Amino acid sequence: MKSLLMRCRECRRYTLRRDKCPYCGGELKVPHPPRYSPHDRYVVYRLKAKLVGEQP
Ligand SMILES: [Zn+2]
């Protein structure tokens, strides 16, 4: 999944533009994805809940 946000290499501001930075005209790049995705957290949480539920 691609991020809608782009980040300027020069001033490090975020923008929705894809061609160039609206603030300084610098080059844009896709920011790094977050280290943990909320989706994965839910999977772990549900897994734990299931294990607890199966204990006698
Ligand atoms: Zn900029």
N, CA, C, O and the ligand as a Tripos MOL2 file, in Angstrom:
@<TRIPOS>MOLECULE
protein
  225   223    57     0     0
PROTEIN
NO_CHARGES

@<TRIPOS>ATOM
      1 N           0.8460   -1.1940    0.0000 N.3       1 MET1
      2 CA          0.0000    0.0000    0.0000 C.3       1 MET1
      3 C           0.8780    1.2390    0.0000 C.2       1 MET1
      4 O           1.7580    1.3940    0.8470 O.2       1 MET1
      5 N           0.6300    2.1110   -0.9510 N.am      2 LYS2
      6 CA          1.4540    3.3080   -1.0550 C.3       2 LYS2
      7 C           0.8830    4.4360   -0.2130 C.2       2 LYS2
      8 O          -0.3320    4.6040   -0.1030 O.2       2 LYS2
      9 N           1.7660    5.1870    0.3660 N.am      3 SER3
     10 CA          1.3350    6.3270    1.1720 C.3       3 SER3
     11 C           0.9290    7.4890    0.2800 C.2       3 SER3
     12 O           1.5150    7.7120   -0.7790 O.2       3 SER3
     13 N          -0.0840    8.2270    0.7240 N.am      4 LEU4
     14 CA         -0.4860    9.4250   -0.0030 C.3       4 LEU4
     15 C           0.4810   10.5620    0.2720 C.2       4 LEU4
     16 O           0.6240   11.4890   -0.5260 O.2       4 LEU4
     17 N           1.1230   10.4740    1.3890 N.am      5 LEU5
     18 CA          2.0140   11.5500    1.7910 C.3       5 LEU5
     19 C           3.3870   11.3940    1.1560 C.2       5 LEU5
     20 O           3.9280   10.2930    1.0640 O.2       5 LEU5
     21 N           3.9290   12.5060    0.7260 N.am      6 MET6
     22 CA          5.3060   12.5430    0.2690 C.3       6 MET6
     23 C           6.0860   13.4510    1.2060 C.2       6 MET6
     24 O           5.5280   14.3320    1.8600 O.2       6 MET6
     25 N           7.3830   13.2140    1.2520 N.am      7 ARG7
     26 CA          8.2010   14.0270    2.1380 C.3       7 ARG7
     27 C           9.3240   14.6880    1.3550 C.2       7 ARG7
     28 O           9.9440   14.0890    0.4760 O.2       7 ARG7
     29 N           9.5610   15.9460    1.7060 N.am      8 CYS8
     30 CA         10.5960   16.6990    1.0130 C.3       8 CYS8
     31 C          11.9770   16.2950    1.5290 C.2       8 CYS8
     32 O          12.1940   16.1420    2.7310 O.2       8 CYS8
     33 N          12.8960   16.1280    0.5890 N.am      9 ARG9
     34 CA         14.2540   15.7710    0.9790 C.3       9 ARG9
     35 C          14.9970   16.9660    1.5670 C.2       9 ARG9
     36 O          15.9270   16.8150    2.3590 O.2       9 ARG9
     37 N          14.5650   18.1540    1.1610 N.am     10 GLU10
     38 CA         15.2990   19.3630    1.5580 C.3      10 GLU10
     39 C          14.8540   19.8540    2.9370 C.2      10 GLU10
     40 O          15.6610   19.9670    3.8600 O.2      10 GLU10
     41 N          13.5420   20.1470    3.0610 N.am     11 CYS11
     42 CA         13.0730   20.7390    4.3190 C.3      11 CYS11
     43 C          12.3530   19.7200    5.2010 C.2      11 CYS11
     44 O          11.9520   20.0380    6.3200 O.2      11 CYS11
     45 N          12.1880   18.4860    4.6930 N.am     12 ARG12
     46 CA         11.6120   17.3820    5.4650 C.3      12 ARG12
     47 C          10.1660   17.6190    5.8830 C.2      12 ARG12
     48 O           9.6900   17.0500    6.8650 O.2      12 ARG12
     49 N           9.4830   18.4540    5.1360 N.am     13 ARG13
     50 CA          8.0580   18.6330    5.4110 C.3      13 ARG13
     51 C           7.2560   17.6240    4.6050 C.2      13 ARG13
     52 O           7.6920   17.1440    3.5590 O.2      13 ARG13
     53 N           6.0560   17.3140    5.1280 N.am     14 TYR14
     54 CA          5.1700   16.3920    4.4250 C.3      14 TYR14
     55 C           4.2170   17.1600    3.5300 C.2      14 TYR14
     56 O           3.7870   18.2670    3.8540 O.2      14 TYR14
     57 N           3.8980   16.5560    2.4040 N.am     15 THR15
     58 CA          2.9740   17.1880    1.4670 C.3      15 THR15
     59 C           2.1900   16.1340    0.7230 C.2      15 THR15
     60 O           2.6000   14.9770    0.6370 O.2      15 THR15
     61 N           1.0530   16.5460    0.1830 N.am     16 LEU16
     62 CA          0.2500   15.6400   -0.6380 C.3      16 LEU16
     63 C           0.6550   15.7270   -2.1040 C.2      16 LEU16
     64 O           0.2120   14.9250   -2.9260 O.2      16 LEU16
     65 N           1.4810   16.6850   -2.4200 N.am     17 ARG17
     66 CA          1.9220   16.8140   -3.8040 C.3      17 ARG17
     67 C           2.9180   15.7190   -4.1460 C.2      17 ARG17
     68 O           3.5860   15.1580   -3.2770 O.2      17 ARG17
     69 N           2.9960   15.4300   -5.4560 N.am     18 ARG18
     70 CA          3.8550   14.3210   -5.8670 C.3      18 ARG18
     71 C           4.9960   14.7730   -6.7830 C.2      18 ARG18
     72 O           5.9080   13.9970   -7.0700 O.2      18 ARG18
     73 N           4.9440   16.0120   -7.2340 N.am     19 ASP19
     74 CA          5.9770   16.4440   -8.1800 C.3      19 ASP19
     75 C           7.1600   17.0920   -7.4690 C.2      19 ASP19
     76 O           8.3110   16.6930   -7.6470 O.2      19 ASP19
     77 N           6.8440   18.1130   -6.6500 N.am     20 LYS20
     78 CA          7.9270   18.7820   -5.9340 C.3      20 LYS20
     79 C           7.3730   19.4350   -4.6790 C.2      20 LYS20
     80 O           6.1610   19.5790   -4.5200 O.2      20 LYS20
     81 N           8.2680   19.8250   -3.8000 N.am     21 CYS21
     82 CA          7.8690   20.4200   -2.5330 C.3      21 CYS21
     83 C           7.2130   21.7890   -2.7530 C.2      21 CYS21
     84 O           7.7830   22.6460   -3.4290 O.2      21 CYS21
     85 N           6.0070   22.0000   -2.1810 N.am     22 PRO22
     86 CA          5.3400   23.2900   -2.3370 C.3      22 PRO22
     87 C           5.9860   24.3850   -1.4950 C.2      22 PRO22
     88 O           5.7000   25.5670   -1.6900 O.2      22 PRO22
     89 N           6.8370   24.0080   -0.5780 N.am     23 TYR23
     90 CA          7.4520   24.9960    0.3210 C.3      23 TYR23
     91 C           8.7800   25.5100   -0.2210 C.2      23 TYR23
     92 O           9.0310   26.7150   -0.2460 O.2      23 TYR23
     93 N           9.6250   24.5780   -0.6540 N.am     24 CYS24
     94 CA         10.9570   24.9960   -1.0900 C.3      24 CYS24
     95 C          11.2850   24.5300   -2.5030 C.2      24 CYS24
     96 O          12.3420   24.8650   -3.0370 O.2      24 CYS24
     97 N          10.3690   23.7470   -3.1220 N.am     25 GLY25
     98 CA         10.6160   23.2790   -4.4760 C.3      25 GLY25
     99 C          11.5750   22.1040   -4.5490 C.2      25 GLY25
    100 O          12.0520   21.7410   -5.6240 O.2      25 GLY25
    101 N          11.8540   21.5110   -3.3890 N.am     26 GLY26
    102 CA         12.8080   20.4140   -3.3410 C.3      26 GLY26
    103 C          12.2260   19.1060   -3.8430 C.2      26 GLY26
    104 O          11.0330   19.0060   -4.1290 O.2      26 GLY26
    105 N          13.0830   18.1150   -3.9430 N.am     27 GLU27
    106 CA         12.6800   16.8000   -4.4350 C.3      27 GLU27
    107 C          11.9120   16.0450   -3.3560 C.2      27 GLU27
    108 O          12.2400   16.1220   -2.1720 O.2      27 GLU27
    109 N          10.8760   15.3080   -3.7880 N.am     28 LEU28
    110 CA         10.0600   14.5490   -2.8410 C.3      28 LEU28
    111 C          10.4210   13.0790   -2.8840 C.2      28 LEU28
    112 O          10.8690   12.5590   -3.9060 O.2      28 LEU28
    113 N          10.2190   12.4270   -1.7660 N.am     29 LYS29
    114 CA         10.3740   10.9770   -1.7350 C.3      29 LYS29
    115 C           9.3130   10.3960   -0.8070 C.2      29 LYS29
    116 O           8.7290   11.1120    0.0060 O.2      29 LYS29
    117 N           9.0690    9.0910   -0.9360 N.am     30 VAL30
    118 CA          8.0840    8.4310   -0.0870 C.3      30 VAL30
    119 C           8.7030    8.2240    1.2900 C.2      30 VAL30
    120 O           9.7980    7.6720    1.4000 O.2      30 VAL30
    121 N           8.0160    8.6600    2.3370 N.am     31 PRO31
    122 CA          8.5590    8.4830    3.6870 C.3      31 PRO31
    123 C           8.6050    7.0080    4.0710 C.2      31 PRO31
    124 O           7.8700    6.1900    3.5160 O.2      31 PRO31
    125 N           9.4530    6.6820    5.0040 N.am     32 HIS32
    126 CA          9.5790    5.2940    5.4360 C.3      32 HIS32
    127 C           8.2810    4.8150    6.0690 C.2      32 HIS32
    128 O           7.6280    5.5690    6.7900 O.2      32 HIS32
    129 N           7.9030    3.5750    5.8060 N.am     33 PRO33
    130 CA          6.6950    3.0250    6.4200 C.3      33 PRO33
    131 C           6.8840    2.8600    7.9250 C.2      33 PRO33
    132 O           8.0120    2.7110    8.3940 O.2      33 PRO33
    133 N           5.8040    2.8860    8.6720 N.am     34 PRO34
    134 CA          5.9020    2.7310   10.1230 C.3      34 PRO34
    135 C           6.4630    1.3600   10.4940 C.2      34 PRO34
    136 O           6.2600    0.3790    9.7780 O.2      34 PRO34
    137 N           7.1570    1.3080   11.6000 N.am     35 ARG35
    138 CA          7.8220    0.0740   11.9990 C.3      35 ARG35
    139 C           6.8100   -1.0340   12.3060 C.2      35 ARG35
    140 O           6.9940   -2.1880   11.9190 O.2      35 ARG35
    141 N           5.7570   -0.6620   13.0000 N.am     36 TYR36
    142 CA          4.7290   -1.6420   13.3220 C.3      36 TYR36
    143 C           3.4150   -1.2170   12.6920 C.2      36 TYR36
    144 O           3.0220   -0.0550   12.7900 O.2      36 TYR36
    145 N           2.7510   -2.1300   12.0610 N.am     37 SER37
    146 CA          1.4390   -1.8040   11.5070 C.3      37 SER37
    147 C           0.3610   -2.1920   12.5110 C.2      37 SER37
    148 O           0.4730   -3.2320   13.1600 O.2      37 SER37
    149 N          -0.6740   -1.3790   12.6480 N.am     38 PRO38
    150 CA         -1.7650   -1.6800   13.5810 C.3      38 PRO38
    151 C          -2.4300   -3.0030   13.2530 C.2      38 PRO38
    152 O          -2.9560   -3.6730   14.1420 O.2      38 PRO38
    153 N          -2.4110   -3.3830   11.9890 N.am     39 HIS39
    154 CA         -3.0310   -4.6420   11.5870 C.3      39 HIS39
    155 C          -2.3300   -5.8140   12.2640 C.2      39 HIS39
    156 O          -2.9820   -6.7300   12.7650 O.2      39 HIS39
    157 N          -1.0020   -5.7820   12.2770 N.am     40 ASP40
    158 CA         -0.2560   -6.8650   12.9020 C.3      40 ASP40
    159 C          -0.5280   -6.9340   14.3970 C.2      40 ASP40
    160 O          -0.5960   -8.0180   14.9750 O.2      40 ASP40
    161 N          -0.6820   -5.7870   15.0090 N.am     41 ARG41
    162 CA         -0.9750   -5.7620   16.4430 C.3      41 ARG41
    163 C          -2.2800   -6.4780   16.7410 C.2      41 ARG41
    164 O          -2.3830   -7.2350   17.7060 O.2      41 ARG41
    165 N          -3.2600   -6.2320   15.9130 N.am     42 TYR42
    166 CA         -4.5630   -6.8670   16.1340 C.3      42 TYR42
    167 C          -4.4540   -8.3730   16.0020 C.2      42 TYR42
    168 O          -5.0850   -9.1200   16.7500 O.2      42 TYR42
    169 N          -3.6560   -8.8100   15.0530 N.am     43 VAL43
    170 CA         -3.4870  -10.2470   14.8570 C.3      43 VAL43
    171 C          -2.9020  -10.8770   16.1150 C.2      43 VAL43
    172 O          -3.3920  -11.9050   16.5810 O.2      43 VAL43
    173 N          -1.8630  -10.2690   16.6640 N.am     44 VAL44
    174 CA         -1.2320  -10.7920   17.8730 C.3      44 VAL44
    175 C          -2.2130  -10.7670   19.0390 C.2      44 VAL44
    176 O          -2.3050  -11.7210   19.8120 O.2      44 VAL44
    177 N          -2.9330   -9.6780   19.1520 N.am     45 TYR45
    178 CA         -3.8820   -9.5380   20.2540 C.3      45 TYR45
    179 C          -4.9480  -10.6290   20.2010 C.2      45 TYR45
    180 O          -5.2800  -11.2370   21.2190 O.2      45 TYR45
    181 N          -5.4820  -10.8700   18.9970 N.am     46 ARG46
    182 CA         -6.5370  -11.8690   18.8430 C.3      46 ARG46
    183 C          -5.9810  -13.2690   19.0700 C.2      46 ARG46
    184 O          -6.6670  -14.1420   19.6020 O.2      46 ARG46
    185 N          -4.7350  -13.4720   18.6630 N.am     47 LEU47
    186 CA         -4.1100  -14.7670   18.8800 C.3      47 LEU47
    187 C          -3.9900  -15.0590   20.3720 C.2      47 LEU47
    188 O          -4.3080  -16.1560   20.8310 O.2      47 LEU47
    189 N          -3.5260  -14.0590   21.1200 N.am     48 LYS48
    190 CA         -3.3810  -14.2230   22.5700 C.3      48 LYS48
    191 C          -4.7360  -14.4930   23.2130 C.2      48 LYS48
    192 O          -4.8680  -15.3750   24.0620 O.2      48 LYS48
    193 N          -5.7290  -13.7320   22.8040 N.am     49 ALA49
    194 CA         -7.0650  -13.8900   23.3690 C.3      49 ALA49
    195 C          -7.5740  -15.2990   23.1180 C.2      49 ALA49
    196 O          -8.2210  -15.8930   23.9810 O.2      49 ALA49
    197 N          -7.2860  -15.8280   21.9500 N.am     50 LYS50
    198 CA         -7.7470  -17.1560   21.6060 C.3      50 LYS50
    199 C          -7.0410  -18.1970   22.4810 C.2      50 LYS50
    200 O          -7.6720  -19.1390   22.9620 O.2      50 LYS50
    201 N          -5.7520  -18.0250   22.6830 N.am     51 LEU51
    202 CA         -4.9960  -18.9750   23.5040 C.3      51 LEU51
    203 C          -5.5000  -18.9680   24.9390 C.2      51 LEU51
    204 O          -5.6760  -20.0210   25.5520 O.2      51 LEU51
    205 N          -5.7300  -17.7730   25.4660 N.am     52 VAL52
    206 CA         -6.2310  -17.6620   26.8390 C.3      52 VAL52
    207 C          -7.5970  -18.3320   26.9530 C.2      52 VAL52
    208 O          -7.8930  -19.0150   27.9330 O.2      52 VAL52
    209 N          -8.4230  -18.1210   25.9290 N.am     53 GLY53
    210 CA         -9.7700  -18.6590   25.9490 C.3      53 GLY53
    211 C          -9.7970  -20.1850   25.9030 C.2      53 GLY53
    212 O         -10.7570  -20.8150   26.3470 O.2      53 GLY53
    213 N          -8.7250  -20.7690   25.3560 N.am     54 GLU54
    214 CA         -8.7310  -22.2380   25.2310 C.3      54 GLU54
    215 C          -8.1790  -22.9330   26.4660 C.2      54 GLU54
    216 O          -8.2350  -24.1580   26.5750 O.2      54 GLU54
    217 N          -7.6450  -22.1440   27.4010 N.am     55 GLN55
    218 CA         -7.1310  -22.7640   28.6310 C.3      55 GLN55
    219 C          -8.2900  -23.2090   29.5200 C.2      55 GLN55
    220 O          -9.3080  -22.5180   29.5620 O.2      55 GLN55
    221 N          -8.1800  -24.3280   30.2300 N.am     56 PRO56
    222 CA         -9.2300  -24.8490   31.0890 C.3      56 PRO56
    223 C          -9.5460  -23.9790   32.3050 C.2      56 PRO56
    224 O         -10.4190  -24.3250   33.1010 O.2      56 PRO56
    225 ZN         10.8740   21.3490    0.9030 Zn       57 ZN57
@<TRIPOS>BOND
     1     1     2 1
     2     2     3 1
     3     3     4 2
     4     3     5 am
     5     5     6 1
     6     6     7 1
     7     7     8 2
     8     7     9 am
     9     9    10 1
    10    10    11 1
    11    11    12 2
    12    11    13 am
    13    13    14 1
    14    14    15 1
    15    15    16 2
    16    15    17 am
    17    17    18 1
    18    18    19 1
    19    19    20 2
    20    19    21 am
    21    21    22 1
    22    22    23 1
    23    23    24 2
    24    23    25 am
    25    25    26 1
    26    26    27 1
    27    27    28 2
    28    27    29 am
    29    29    30 1
    30    30    31 1
    31    31    32 2
    32    31    33 am
    33    33    34 1
    34    34    35 1
    35    35    36 2
    36    35    37 am
    37    37    38 1
    38    38    39 1
    39    39    40 2
    40    39    41 am
    41    41    42 1
    42    42    43 1
    43    43    44 2
    44    43    45 am
    45    45    46 1
    46    46    47 1
    47    47    48 2
    48    47    49 am
    49    49    50 1
    50    50    51 1
    51    51    52 2
    52    51    53 am
    53    53    54 1
    54    54    55 1
    55    55    56 2
    56    55    57 am
    57    57    58 1
    58    58    59 1
    59    59    60 2
    60    59    61 am
    61    61    62 1
    62    62    63 1
    63    63    64 2
    64    63    65 am
    65    65    66 1
    66    66    67 1
    67    67    68 2
    68    67    69 am
    69    69    70 1
    70    70    71 1
    71    71    72 2
    72    71    73 am
    73    73    74 1
    74    74    75 1
    75    75    76 2
    76    75    77 am
    77    77    78 1
    78    78    79 1
    79    79    80 2
    80    79    81 am
    81    81    82 1
    82    82    83 1
    83    83    84 2
    84    83    85 am
    85    85    86 1
    86    86    87 1
    87    87    88 2
    88    87    89 am
    89    89    90 1
    90    90    91 1
    91    91    92 2
    92    91    93 am
    93    93    94 1
    94    94    95 1
    95    95    96 2
    96    95    97 am
    97    97    98 1
    98    98    99 1
    99    99   100 2
   100    99   101 am
   101   101   102 1
   102   102   103 1
   103   103   104 2
   104   103   105 am
   105   105   106 1
   106   106   107 1
   107   107   108 2
   108   107   109 am
   109   109   110 1
   110   110   111 1
   111   111   112 2
   112   111   113 am
   113   113   114 1
   114   114   115 1
   115   115   116 2
   116   115   117 am
   117   117   118 1
   118   118   119 1
   119   119   120 2
   120   119   121 am
   121   121   122 1
   122   122   123 1
   123   123   124 2
   124   123   125 am
   125   125   126 1
   126   126   127 1
   127   127   128 2
   128   127   129 am
   129   129   130 1
   130   130   131 1
   131   131   132 2
   132   131   133 am
   133   133   134 1
   134   134   135 1
   135   135   136 2
   136   135   137 am
   137   137   138 1
   138   138   139 1
   139   139   140 2
   140   139   141 am
   141   141   142 1
   142   142   143 1
   143   143   144 2
   144   143   145 am
   145   145   146 1
   146   146   147 1
   147   147   148 2
   148   147   149 am
   149   149   150 1
   150   150   151 1
   151   151   152 2
   152   151   153 am
   153   153   154 1
   154   154   155 1
   155   155   156 2
   156   155   157 am
   157   157   158 1
   158   158   159 1
   159   159   160 2
   160   159   161 am
   161   161   162 1
   162   162   163 1
   163   163   164 2
   164   163   165 am
   165   165   166 1
   166   166   167 1
   167   167   168 2
   168   167   169 am
   169   169   170 1
   170   170   171 1
   171   171   172 2
   172   171   173 am
   173   173   174 1
   174   174   175 1
   175   175   176 2
   176   175   177 am
   177   177   178 1
   178   178   179 1
   179   179   180 2
   180   179   181 am
   181   181   182 1
   182   182   183 1
   183   183   184 2
   184   183   185 am
   185   185   186 1
   186   186   187 1
   187   187   188 2
   188   187   189 am
   189   189   190 1
   190   190   191 1
   191   191   192 2
   192   191   193 am
   193   193   194 1
   194   194   195 1
   195   195   196 2
   196   195   197 am
   197   197   198 1
   198   198   199 1
   199   199   200 2
   200   199   201 am
   201   201   202 1
   202   202   203 1
   203   203   204 2
   204   203   205 am
   205   205   206 1
   206   206   207 1
   207   207   208 2
   208   207   209 am
   209   209   210 1
   210   210   211 1
   211   211   212 2
   212   211   213 am
   213   213   214 1
   214   214   215 1
   215   215   216 2
   216   215   217 am
   217   217   218 1
   218   218   219 1
   219   219   220 2
   220   219   221 am
   221   221   222 1
   222   222   223 1
   223   223   224 2
@<TRIPOS>SUBSTRUCTURE
     1 MET1         2 RESIDUE 1 A MET
     2 LYS2         6 RESIDUE 1 A LYS
     3 SER3        10 RESIDUE 1 A SER
     4 LEU4        14 RESIDUE 1 A LEU
     5 LEU5        18 RESIDUE 1 A LEU
     6 MET6        22 RESIDUE 1 A MET
     7 ARG7        26 RESIDUE 1 A ARG
     8 CYS8        30 RESIDUE 1 A CYS
     9 ARG9        34 RESIDUE 1 A ARG
    10 GLU10       38 RESIDUE 1 A GLU
    11 CYS11       42 RESIDUE 1 A CYS
    12 ARG12       46 RESIDUE 1 A ARG
    13 ARG13       50 RESIDUE 1 A ARG
    14 TYR14       54 RESIDUE 1 A TYR
    15 THR15       58 RESIDUE 1 A THR
    16 LEU16       62 RESIDUE 1 A LEU
    17 ARG17       66 RESIDUE 1 A ARG
    18 ARG18       70 RESIDUE 1 A ARG
    19 ASP19       74 RESIDUE 1 A ASP
    20 LYS20       78 RESIDUE 1 A LYS
    21 CYS21       82 RESIDUE 1 A CYS
    22 PRO22       86 RESIDUE 1 A PRO
    23 TYR23       90 RESIDUE 1 A TYR
    24 CYS24       94 RESIDUE 1 A CYS
    25 GLY25       98 RESIDUE 1 A GLY
    26 GLY26      102 RESIDUE 1 A GLY
    27 GLU27      106 RESIDUE 1 A GLU
    28 LEU28      110 RESIDUE 1 A LEU
    29 LYS29      114 RESIDUE 1 A LYS
    30 VAL30      118 RESIDUE 1 A VAL
    31 PRO31      122 RESIDUE 1 A PRO
    32 HIS32      126 RESIDUE 1 A HIS
    33 PRO33      130 RESIDUE 1 A PRO
    34 PRO34      134 RESIDUE 1 A PRO
    35 ARG35      138 RESIDUE 1 A ARG
    36 TYR36      142 RESIDUE 1 A TYR
    37 SER37      146 RESIDUE 1 A SER
    38 PRO38      150 RESIDUE 1 A PRO
    39 HIS39      154 RESIDUE 1 A HIS
    40 ASP40      158 RESIDUE 1 A ASP
    41 ARG41      162 RESIDUE 1 A ARG
    42 TYR42      166 RESIDUE 1 A TYR
    43 VAL43      170 RESIDUE 1 A VAL
    44 VAL44      174 RESIDUE 1 A VAL
    45 TYR45      178 RESIDUE 1 A TYR
    46 ARG46      182 RESIDUE 1 A ARG
    47 LEU47      186 RESIDUE 1 A LEU
    48 LYS48      190 RESIDUE 1 A LYS
    49 ALA49      194 RESIDUE 1 A ALA
    50 LYS50      198 RESIDUE 1 A LYS
    51 LEU51      202 RESIDUE 1 A LEU
    52 VAL52      206 RESIDUE 1 A VAL
    53 GLY53      210 RESIDUE 1 A GLY
    54 GLU54      214 RESIDUE 1 A GLU
    55 GLN55      218 RESIDUE 1 A GLN
    56 PRO56      222 RESIDUE 1 A PRO
    57 ZN57       225 GROUP 0 **** ****
